[in-house]
Amino acid sequence: MIGFEPDDEQQLVIDTVHQFAEQEIRPLARPSEEARELPRALLETAHELGLVANALPAEFGGGGERSAVTGALVAEELAWGDLALALAILSPGLCALPRAEAGGANGEAALRPYLEGAFCPGALAWSETSLGFDPYHPETRAEATGDGFAISGVKCQVPWIEGLREVLVVASEGDAAGVYSVASDAPGLRTEPEAQMGIGALPTAVLHLDGAPAQRLDGVDLRRLLAQGRVGLAAMAVGVARAAFEVARDYAKEREAFGAPIATKQAIAFKLADMAIEIDGARLLAWEAAWQLDRGEDAGRAALLAREQARGSPSRWPTAPSRCSAATATSATTCPSCTCATRGASRASKP
């Protein structure tokens, strides 16, 4: 039998995280956004809930309850509260989960900072600034040295939260790509703060790596790691969309025009219905991809579809014509007088 409802245990998780988001996250969302600063006390409280630690292997001191579906449910509820704070709360998983997959003799020691004591943020540097970025063949390079590797390249959209110990960098070594651990204070690593809209409370940075010393994490499946990230981002996008939908729905019920709530007007009701359909569709795609991950299947296609649905289909993107008359007249791939030829491709630089 096919079911589309969470089981009792998952529903308990949803209710608990939703209550936390409503009572703890939402009251701090706007002040944090305006101050462009994360509330440390909130991160510590969320850390005590064990939202990341519970997904880590029991042999390393975690809860041993890792489930991509449950993770998607948690991500959606947190992002319903606020996206920036949700990303910060779940940031330890950016380092802890790949390290748990890599395992190794020092696995427990490497995971201890994310399990014990105070909140310890994590960071994963995958996206690059170049157009047409290929996540499986990044331009950032790793070169073997006598006692490890040296990483050179530029990464962007990297969470850079106070207290960060390491950043995991995806880099190419020869024809293959791998994951490398770089200390946050490593020589050859320089950070440039980014200014983001909508997640102002979350500090992000551009990383400039010039021969930064690193250690390789063997045993990490990049394709699976990318699918996991896309499922998480899709689930968070659903949470944000759901929050926006609820505001629009409630306002439409309260606002009156011509003696009746505007929600009773066909034009408004149809818009709300379309919103609900798109949100439910994105959620089900994210759940399907997460389900495939839990079954050990290749979820690459499903995760990509979930991400694309969650961020909106190309037909709904506000775009200009792909090429203007100047580009057409010169048969140029890039317009000599504007950037029209690159507008549609700019999304391809994000994994």
SEVEXLUM-637693 format. One line per 2 residues: number of its first residue (from 1); for each residue y, z, x of N, C-alpha, C, O. Coordinates in steps of 0.05 Angstrom, whole numbers. Example, Ala and Ser with C-alpha at 12.3 -4.5 7.8 and 13.67 -1.06 7.14 Angstrom:
% SEVEXLUM-637693
1	-114 156 264 -90 156 246 -66 156 264 -66 169 285 | -45 142 257 -21 143 273 1 157 258 23 161 268;
END
This chain:
% SEVEXLUM-637693
1	-24 0 17 0 0 0 25 0 18 27 15 37 | 44 -16 10 69 -18 25 89 2 12 93 2 -12;
3	101 19 28 120 38 18 147 35 32 148 28 56 | 169 40 18 196 37 29 211 63 27 236 63 28;
5	197 85 25 209 111 23 199 128 46 176 127 53 | 217 145 59 208 163 80 187 183 69 188 190 45;
7	169 192 86 150 212 77 164 239 76 188 241 82 | 150 260 68 162 286 64 175 297 90 197 308 90;
9	161 294 112 172 304 137 197 289 146 216 300 155 | 196 262 142 220 246 149 243 253 130 266 253 139;
11	237 258 105 258 264 86 271 291 94 295 295 90 | 255 309 104 266 335 113 285 330 137 306 343 139;
13	277 312 155 294 306 178 320 293 168 342 300 178 | 318 275 149 342 262 138 361 283 126 385 283 131;
15	350 300 110 367 320 96 380 339 116 404 346 113 | 365 347 137 376 365 157 399 352 173 420 364 177;
17	394 327 182 414 313 198 438 306 181 461 307 190 | 433 298 156 456 292 138 473 316 133 498 314 133;
19	461 339 129 477 364 126 493 370 151 516 378 149 | 481 366 174 495 370 199 519 351 202 541 359 210;
21	514 325 194 536 305 196 558 312 177 582 309 184 | 551 321 153 572 327 133 588 352 140 612 352 136;
23	574 372 149 588 398 154 600 401 182 619 415 185 | 588 388 202 597 392 229 611 367 241 631 370 255;
25	601 343 236 612 319 248 637 309 234 657 305 247 | 635 305 208 658 293 194 684 309 196 705 296 200;
27	684 335 195 710 349 199 723 345 226 747 348 228 | 707 338 246 717 334 273 722 305 280 732 299 302;
29	714 287 263 714 258 269 743 248 275 748 237 295 | 761 253 255 788 243 259 803 257 281 816 244 297;
31	802 284 283 816 297 305 806 287 333 821 284 351 | 780 282 335 769 273 360 778 244 366 784 238 389;
33	779 228 346 788 200 349 817 199 358 824 184 376 | 834 216 346 862 216 352 867 228 380 884 219 395;
35	852 249 387 855 261 413 841 246 435 845 251 459 | 823 227 427 807 211 445 792 230 464 791 227 489;
37	779 250 451 764 270 466 741 280 450 743 284 426 | 718 284 463 694 294 450 695 324 446 703 338 465;
39	688 334 423 686 363 419 661 375 432 639 371 422 | 664 388 455 642 398 470 624 417 454 599 416 456;
41	637 434 438 621 453 422 602 438 403 579 448 399 | 611 416 392 594 401 374 570 389 389 547 389 378;
43	574 379 413 552 368 429 532 389 435 508 384 435 | 541 413 441 523 435 447 506 442 422 482 447 424;
45	520 443 399 505 450 374 485 429 368 462 435 360 | 492 403 371 473 382 366 450 383 386 427 377 379;
47	455 390 411 434 393 431 414 414 423 390 410 427 | 423 435 410 405 457 402 387 448 379 365 459 375;
49	395 427 364 377 416 343 353 401 355 333 398 341 | 355 393 380 333 379 393 329 351 383 306 341 382;
51	350 337 376 347 310 365 336 291 386 321 272 379 | 343 295 411 331 278 433 307 291 444 287 278 449;
53	308 318 449 286 332 462 260 330 446 238 329 457 | 262 329 420 238 328 403 223 302 407 199 301 401;
55	236 281 416 223 255 420 211 252 448 198 232 453 | 215 272 465 204 270 492 176 280 493 168 297 477;
57	160 271 512 132 279 514 128 309 517 143 322 531 | 107 319 503 102 348 505 94 357 533 101 379 541;
59	81 339 548 73 347 575 96 351 594 94 363 615 | 120 340 586 144 343 602 162 365 590 184 370 601;
61	153 378 569 169 400 557 183 392 532 198 408 521 | 179 367 522 192 358 498 175 365 473 155 379 475;
63	184 355 450 170 361 425 146 344 420 129 350 404 | 144 321 434 121 303 431 120 289 405 99 280 396;
65	143 287 390 143 274 364 159 249 364 175 244 346 | 154 232 384 170 207 386 162 187 364 138 180 362;
67	181 178 349 177 158 329 202 141 326 224 152 322 | 199 115 329 223 98 327 234 98 299 258 97 295;
69	217 100 279 226 102 251 243 127 247 265 125 236 | 232 150 255 247 175 252 273 173 268 294 183 259;
71	272 161 292 297 158 308 317 142 293 341 148 295 | 309 121 280 328 104 264 340 120 241 364 117 235;
73	324 136 228 334 153 206 355 173 216 376 177 204 | 350 185 239 369 204 251 395 189 259 416 199 254;
75	392 166 272 416 151 281 433 143 257 458 145 259 | 421 135 235 437 127 212 453 150 201 476 147 195;
77	440 173 198 454 196 187 476 206 205 498 214 195 | 472 206 231 493 215 249 516 196 248 539 205 248;
79	511 170 248 533 150 247 547 151 221 571 144 219 | 533 159 199 547 163 173 569 183 176 589 182 163;
81	564 203 194 585 223 199 607 212 216 631 213 208 | 601 200 239 620 187 256 605 172 278 587 183 290;
83	613 147 283 599 131 303 602 141 331 583 144 346 | 627 147 339 632 156 367 617 182 373 604 184 394;
85	618 201 354 604 226 359 574 222 358 559 236 373 | 564 204 342 535 199 341 526 187 367 505 195 378;
87	541 169 378 534 157 404 533 178 426 516 177 443 | 553 196 425 553 217 446 530 236 443 517 244 463;
89	524 244 418 502 263 413 475 252 422 459 266 434 | 471 226 418 445 214 426 445 202 454 425 191 463;
91	467 205 469 469 193 495 448 204 515 440 188 533 | 439 229 513 418 238 532 393 220 532 380 217 552;
93	388 208 508 364 191 506 366 166 522 346 153 528 | 391 157 529 394 133 545 381 136 573 372 116 584;
95	380 160 583 366 166 609 339 178 604 320 171 618 | 338 197 585 313 212 582 290 195 572 267 198 582;
97	294 178 553 272 162 542 261 142 562 236 140 564 | 278 127 576 266 109 597 252 125 619 231 116 629;
99	262 148 626 249 165 646 222 174 636 202 175 651 | 220 181 610 195 190 599 175 168 599 151 172 604;
101	183 143 594 165 120 595 156 115 623 133 108 628 | 174 118 643 167 113 670 147 134 680 129 128 696;
103	150 159 671 131 180 679 133 186 708 155 187 720 | 110 188 721 110 194 750 107 223 756 109 240 738;
105	103 229 781 98 256 790 122 274 785 119 298 780 | 146 263 787 171 279 784 183 276 756 206 281 752;
107	166 267 737 177 262 710 188 287 697 210 286 686 | 174 309 699 183 334 687 209 344 700 227 352 686;
109	211 342 726 235 351 740 259 333 733 281 343 729 | 254 307 730 276 289 723 286 293 694 309 289 688;
111	267 302 677 275 306 649 286 334 643 297 338 622 | 282 352 661 290 380 656 319 382 648 325 398 630;
113	338 368 661 366 371 653 372 364 624 390 374 611 | 355 346 613 359 337 585 345 354 565 348 351 541;
115	329 373 575 314 390 557 323 419 557 322 433 537 | 333 428 580 340 456 583 370 460 587 384 441 595;
117	379 484 581 407 491 587 426 476 569 421 470 546 | 450 470 581 472 458 565 467 429 561 449 416 573;
119	483 417 543 482 389 536 487 372 562 506 377 576 | 469 353 567 471 336 590 472 307 581 451 297 571;
121	494 293 583 496 266 573 481 246 590 474 253 613 | 476 223 579 463 202 594 478 176 591 496 174 575;
123	472 156 608 485 130 606 466 108 615 451 112 634 | 468 86 601 452 62 608 471 39 611 485 32 593;
125	472 27 635 490 4 641 474 -21 640 458 -28 658 | 477 -36 618 462 -61 614 482 -85 610 479 -105 622;
127	501 -81 592 519 -103 585 536 -111 610 543 -94 626 | 543 -137 611 560 -147 632 583 -163 620 583 -170 596;
129	603 -167 636 628 -179 626 626 -210 623 644 -221 610 | 607 -222 635 605 -252 635 596 -262 608 580 -250 594;
131	607 -285 600 598 -299 576 570 -309 579 562 -318 601 | 554 -309 558 527 -318 560 509 -300 576 489 -309 586;
133	516 -275 577 500 -255 592 471 -255 582 466 -252 558 | 452 -257 600 423 -256 594 413 -228 601 412 -220 624;
135	405 -212 581 397 -184 587 372 -182 605 368 -162 617 | 356 -204 606 332 -203 622 337 -214 651 320 -211 668;
137	360 -226 655 368 -236 681 397 -230 687 414 -248 688 | 403 -204 690 431 -196 694 441 -206 721 426 -210 740;
139	468 -209 723 480 -218 748 481 -195 768 483 -200 793 | 480 -171 759 479 -147 777 453 -148 793 432 -152 782;
141	456 -145 820 433 -148 837 424 -122 850 441 -104 855 | 398 -120 855 387 -97 870 374 -107 895 357 -125 894;
143	381 -96 917 370 -104 943 356 -80 956 367 -59 957 | 332 -85 965 316 -63 977 329 -55 1003 338 -71 1019;
145	329 -29 1008 338 -17 1033 316 0 1044 294 1 1033 | 321 14 1066 301 30 1078 290 52 1061 266 58 1062;
147	308 65 1045 299 88 1029 305 84 1000 308 104 985 | 307 60 991 312 55 962 323 27 957 313 7 968;
149	345 27 941 357 1 935 387 4 935 398 26 933 | 401 -19 938 430 -20 937 438 -38 914 428 -61 912;
151	454 -28 896 461 -42 871 490 -53 874 508 -39 882 | 493 -79 867 520 -91 868 523 -108 842 506 -123 834;
153	547 -105 830 553 -120 806 573 -104 789 584 -84 797 | 578 -115 765 597 -103 746 583 -99 719 571 -118 709;
155	585 -76 708 575 -69 682 597 -59 664 617 -48 673 | 594 -64 638 615 -55 619 603 -40 595 578 -40 592;
157	620 -28 579 612 -13 555 591 9 562 571 12 548 | 597 24 583 579 45 592 590 72 583 612 78 591;
159	576 88 568 585 114 561 589 131 586 571 132 603 | 612 144 589 618 159 613 629 186 605 653 191 606;
161	610 204 596 617 229 585 618 250 607 602 249 626 | 636 269 605 638 290 625 611 305 628 599 312 608;
163	604 310 653 578 323 658 556 304 664 533 313 668 | 561 278 665 541 258 670 529 261 698 545 264 717;
165	503 262 700 490 265 726 482 238 738 484 234 763 | 473 220 721 463 194 731 468 173 710 473 178 687;
167	467 148 719 469 125 701 446 107 708 441 101 732 | 431 98 688 410 78 693 422 50 691 435 43 671;
169	418 34 711 429 8 713 407 -13 713 387 -11 727 | 410 -33 695 391 -55 694 401 -77 713 423 -87 710;
171	385 -84 733 393 -103 753 370 -121 760 347 -115 755 | 377 -144 771 357 -164 779 349 -159 808 366 -154 826;
173	323 -161 813 312 -160 840 294 -185 843 272 -185 833 | 304 -204 857 290 -230 858 291 -243 831 313 -246 819;
175	268 -252 820 268 -265 794 263 -246 771 262 -255 748 | 259 -221 776 253 -201 756 276 -181 754 292 -178 772;
177	277 -167 731 297 -146 727 283 -119 725 260 -118 716 | 297 -98 732 286 -71 730 307 -51 724 331 -58 722;
179	299 -26 722 317 -4 716 320 13 741 300 21 753 | 345 20 748 350 35 772 368 59 766 387 57 750;
181	362 81 779 378 105 774 399 108 796 393 107 820 | 425 110 787 447 113 806 461 140 799 468 144 776;
183	466 156 819 480 181 815 509 175 806 521 156 815 | 519 192 788 546 186 777 568 188 798 590 177 795;
185	562 203 820 582 205 842 573 190 867 581 197 889 | 556 170 863 545 155 886 567 140 901 585 129 887;
187	566 138 927 585 120 941 580 91 933 558 83 929 | 602 76 932 599 48 923 601 45 894 598 22 884;
189	604 66 878 606 65 849 635 73 841 644 95 847 | 648 54 828 676 59 818 677 54 788 666 34 779;
191	690 71 773 692 68 744 720 61 736 740 71 748 | 722 45 716 748 37 704 747 43 674 732 30 660;
193	764 61 665 762 69 636 768 45 618 784 28 624 | 753 44 596 757 23 575 772 35 552 771 59 547;
195	786 19 537 799 27 512 785 13 489 787 -11 485 | 771 29 473 755 19 451 768 25 425 782 46 422;
197	765 8 405 776 13 378 753 23 360 731 11 359 | 758 45 346 738 55 327 720 76 339 708 92 324;
199	717 77 366 702 98 379 719 110 401 710 114 424 | 744 116 394 763 126 414 754 152 426 762 158 448;
201	739 168 411 731 194 422 710 192 444 706 210 460 | 696 169 445 674 165 464 686 151 489 693 128 487;
203	686 165 512 696 152 536 675 131 546 652 138 550 | 684 107 550 667 86 561 681 74 586 705 77 589;
205	666 61 603 677 52 628 665 26 636 643 18 628 | 680 11 653 669 -11 668 660 -1 695 676 13 708;
207	636 -7 702 625 2 728 627 -20 749 618 -43 744 | 639 -14 771 640 -32 794 622 -21 815 627 0 827;
209	600 -35 820 580 -25 839 580 -43 864 577 -68 862 | 584 -31 887 586 -45 912 567 -32 932 575 -16 949;
211	541 -40 930 521 -28 948 515 1 941 508 16 959 | 517 9 916 512 36 908 483 43 912 466 27 903;
213	476 65 925 448 72 929 434 79 903 446 91 886 | 409 71 900 394 75 875 365 78 881 355 71 902;
215	351 88 861 322 90 861 311 75 837 322 77 815 | 289 60 840 278 44 819 259 61 801 244 78 811;
217	261 57 775 243 69 756 221 49 749 226 30 734 | 198 54 760 175 36 755 162 43 728 163 66 719;
219	151 23 715 137 28 690 153 26 665 143 32 643 | 178 17 667 195 14 643 193 -14 633 198 -33 648;
221	186 -17 608 183 -44 595 211 -52 585 220 -41 565 | 224 -71 598 251 -78 590 252 -90 562 271 -85 548;
223	233 -106 555 233 -118 528 232 -96 507 246 -98 487 | 215 -77 511 213 -55 492 238 -38 492 248 -30 470;
225	249 -33 515 274 -17 518 297 -31 503 313 -18 489 | 299 -57 506 320 -72 492 316 -71 462 336 -68 447;
227	291 -73 453 286 -72 424 293 -44 413 304 -42 391 | 286 -23 428 293 4 420 323 7 417 333 19 397;
229	338 -3 436 367 -1 435 379 -16 411 397 -7 398 | 368 -40 406 378 -56 384 372 -43 357 388 -44 338;
231	348 -30 355 342 -16 330 361 7 326 371 12 304 | 366 22 347 384 45 345 412 36 337 425 49 320;
233	422 15 349 449 5 343 450 -6 314 470 -1 300 | 429 -19 305 428 -29 278 428 -6 258 442 -7 238;
235	413 15 264 412 38 246 439 52 245 448 60 223 | 453 53 267 480 65 267 500 48 252 517 58 237;
237	497 22 255 514 4 239 510 7 209 529 6 194 | 485 12 201 479 17 173 492 43 164 503 44 142;
239	491 63 181 504 88 174 534 85 170 545 96 151 | 547 71 188 576 66 185 582 50 160 600 56 145;
241	566 29 155 570 12 132 565 28 106 580 25 86 | 545 45 106 540 62 83 563 81 77 571 85 54;
243	575 92 97 598 110 94 622 94 82 635 104 64 | 626 70 92 648 54 82 643 46 53 661 46 37;
245	618 39 47 611 31 20 616 54 0 626 50 -22 | 609 79 8 612 101 -10 642 107 -15 649 114 -38;
247	659 103 5 687 106 1 697 85 -19 712 91 -38 | 689 60 -15 698 38 -33 687 42 -61 702 38 -80;
249	662 50 -64 651 54 -90 665 77 -105 672 74 -129 | 669 99 -91 682 122 -105 711 115 -113 720 124 -134;
251	725 101 -95 753 93 -102 753 75 -126 770 77 -143 | 734 56 -126 733 37 -148 728 51 -175 737 41 -196;
253	714 73 -174 709 88 -199 733 104 -208 736 109 -232 | 750 112 -188 773 128 -195 798 112 -201 814 119 -219;
255	802 90 -188 826 73 -191 824 58 -217 804 45 -223 | 845 60 -233 846 47 -259 866 24 -259 887 26 -247;
257	859 3 -273 877 -19 -277 872 -30 -305 849 -35 -313 | 893 -35 -320 891 -45 -347 874 -26 -364 859 -35 -381;
259	877 0 -359 864 20 -376 835 25 -370 822 38 -386 | 825 16 -348 796 20 -342 792 21 -311 808 9 -297;
261	772 36 -302 767 36 -273 761 8 -263 748 -8 -276 | 771 2 -239 768 -25 -228 738 -31 -222 731 -54 -220;
263	722 -10 -221 693 -15 -216 680 -29 -240 659 -41 -237 | 693 -28 -263 682 -42 -287 690 -71 -287 680 -86 -304;
265	708 -79 -270 716 -107 -268 695 -123 -252 686 -114 -232 | 689 -146 -263 667 -162 -251 672 -168 -221 654 -167 -205;
267	697 -175 -215 703 -183 -187 698 -160 -168 687 -165 -146 | 705 -136 -175 701 -113 -158 671 -105 -158 660 -99 -137;
269	659 -105 -182 631 -96 -184 613 -115 -167 594 -105 -154 | 618 -141 -168 602 -159 -152 606 -155 -122 586 -157 -107;
271	630 -149 -113 635 -143 -85 619 -118 -76 606 -118 -55 | 620 -97 -93 604 -73 -86 575 -79 -86 560 -68 -69;
273	565 -95 -105 537 -102 -105 529 -117 -80 507 -112 -69 | 545 -136 -72 540 -151 -47 539 -132 -23 521 -136 -5;
275	557 -113 -22 557 -94 0 531 -78 1 518 -75 22 | 522 -69 -23 497 -53 -24 473 -70 -15 455 -60 -2;
277	473 -95 -23 450 -113 -16 449 -117 15 428 -115 27 | 473 -122 27 473 -126 56 465 -101 71 450 -103 91;
279	473 -78 61 466 -53 75 436 -47 72 423 -40 92 | 425 -50 48 397 -46 45 380 -66 61 359 -59 72;
281	390 -91 63 375 -111 78 375 -103 108 354 -106 121 | 398 -94 118 399 -86 146 381 -62 152 368 -61 172;
283	381 -43 133 365 -19 137 335 -27 138 320 -17 155 | 326 -43 120 298 -51 119 290 -66 144 267 -63 154;
285	307 -83 154 301 -97 179 299 -78 202 282 -81 219 | 317 -58 203 315 -38 224 290 -22 222 277 -16 242;
287	282 -15 198 257 0 194 233 -16 202 214 -6 214 | 233 -42 196 211 -59 203 208 -61 233 186 -59 244;
289	230 -65 247 229 -66 276 220 -39 288 204 -39 307 | 229 -17 277 221 9 286 191 14 281 177 25 298;
291	182 5 258 153 7 251 136 -9 271 115 1 279 | 145 -32 279 131 -48 299 130 -34 326 110 -34 340;
293	152 -21 333 153 -6 358 133 17 357 118 22 377 | 131 31 335 113 54 332 84 44 334 66 59 342;
295	79 20 326 51 9 327 45 -4 354 23 -14 358 | 64 -3 372 60 -15 399 62 -45 399 53 -57 419;
297	73 -57 379 76 -86 377 101 -95 391 119 -79 397 | 103 -121 395 127 -134 406 148 -135 383 145 -151 365;
299	169 -119 385 189 -118 364 214 -133 371 235 -129 358 | 213 -150 391 237 -164 400 251 -180 378 275 -178 375;
301	235 -196 364 247 -213 343 258 -196 320 280 -201 311 | 242 -177 311 251 -160 289 276 -144 296 293 -140 279;
303	277 -134 321 300 -118 329 325 -135 330 347 -126 323 | 322 -160 340 345 -178 341 355 -185 313 379 -185 308;
305	336 -190 295 344 -196 267 358 -172 255 378 -175 240 | 349 -148 260 362 -124 250 390 -121 260 408 -114 245;
307	393 -126 286 420 -124 298 439 -145 286 462 -138 280 | 429 -169 283 446 -190 272 454 -185 243 477 -189 236;
309	435 -175 227 441 -169 200 461 -146 198 479 -146 181 | 458 -126 215 474 -102 214 503 -108 222 522 -96 211;
311	507 -126 240 534 -132 249 547 -155 233 571 -161 236 | 532 -167 215 543 -188 198 534 -216 208 534 -221 232;
313	528 -233 189 519 -260 196 542 -277 205 565 -271 198 | 537 -298 221 559 -315 231 576 -327 209 600 -332 212;
315	564 -332 185 579 -344 163 601 -325 153 620 -334 140 | 599 -299 160 619 -280 150 638 -271 172 656 -256 167;
317	634 -282 197 653 -275 218 679 -290 214 678 -314 208 | 702 -277 217 727 -291 216 732 -306 242 741 -294 262;
319	727 -332 242 730 -347 266 747 -371 262 751 -381 239 | 759 -381 284 774 -405 284 755 -429 289 732 -424 297;
321	764 -453 286 746 -476 293 737 -473 321 751 -465 339 | 712 -481 326 700 -477 352 715 -493 374 716 -484 397;
323	726 -516 367 741 -531 387 765 -543 373 763 -555 352 | 788 -541 386 812 -552 374 815 -581 383 799 -591 398;
325	836 -594 374 840 -623 380 843 -628 410 835 -649 420 | 856 -609 424 860 -613 452 834 -613 467 830 -629 486;
327	815 -595 459 789 -595 473 773 -620 466 760 -631 483 | 775 -629 441 760 -652 433 770 -677 447 755 -694 456;
329	797 -679 450 809 -703 462 801 -705 492 799 -727 502 | 797 -682 505 791 -683 533 761 -680 539 753 -680 562;
331	745 -677 517 716 -672 520 710 -648 537 691 -647 552 | 728 -628 535 725 -604 552 708 -583 539 708 -581 514;
333	692 -569 555 677 -547 544 694 -523 540 688 -506 523 | 716 -521 555 736 -500 551 763 -513 546 771 -530 562;
335	776 -505 525 802 -518 518 822 -513 539 825 -491 549 | 837 -534 548 857 -530 569 881 -513 560 896 -503 577;
337	885 -509 534 909 -495 525 903 -470 510 922 -455 503 | 877 -463 504 871 -438 491 842 -431 497 829 -444 513;
339	832 -411 484 804 -402 489 786 -408 466 766 -394 462 | 792 -428 450 777 -433 426 747 -438 431 731 -429 415;
341	741 -450 453 712 -457 458 696 -433 464 671 -434 463 | 709 -410 471 693 -386 479 693 -365 457 679 -345 461;
343	707 -368 435 709 -347 416 682 -342 403 674 -319 400 | 667 -363 396 641 -359 383 620 -349 402 601 -336 394;
345	624 -354 429 604 -345 448 608 -317 458 591 -306 472 | 631 -305 452 637 -279 463 617 -258 455 613 -238 470;
347	604 -261 433 584 -241 424 559 -242 440 543 -223 441 | 554 -264 454 529 -268 468 528 -250 493 506 -247 505;
349	550 -238 502 550 -222 526 540 -194 521 539 -179 540 | 533 -187 497 523 -161 491 493 -162 485 484 -179 470;
351	477 -144 497 448 -145 492 441 -135 465 418 -134 457;
END
